[in-house]
Amino acid sequence: MEGHRRQPRRDVQGHPQSHPRGHPNAVVMGLTLSNLASNATWLKRLAPLGIGKYLDGVSAHSYYDVGTSPSHPPERFDADPTTSFKAMLGMMRPLRQTMADVVKPGAKLFVTETGVSYDIGSKYGPNSPNWNVLYAQGAVVARSHLILLGEGADVSFVFYSADFPSEIGYGIFFDLVNA
């Protein structure tokens, strides 16, 4: 998207040369911004330049909040009508509407990255993460996917499949069966 911030007309109008016309099953998806709400914002911004005619679908990351964690669940702002636009549900509905307005009929929505960390302040240690931390992370990931799919995403992928030391708790280590 960095190019779009500087030269949106050039980037969108230059797109036909890169469209994969040579393969009958090729699909072009975008915009894949990290904040879920930003995808609708940028689709609207690029619509007058014709972005919709080049997209076969939309790909997006589902980060609804800075610091997605059990302390910041996807429903956190739902209860108050003045802040509900900040909740995942309040981001998905405008995105689907914008897709209907801008992109081709029947366009798919792929959520290519849905990640939720362990709770704020979690650290790795001999007794951490404990089962409460893993259960909370698993529950928020499951609710996030249900919201995304229930609000019209065609597919949603968990991110990351493995955990690593530099970003604590973004892997899928949780166990909802034995909790």
Order of alpha helices (4+ residues) and beta strands (2+ residues): alpha-alpha-beta-alpha-beta-alpha-beta-alpha-beta
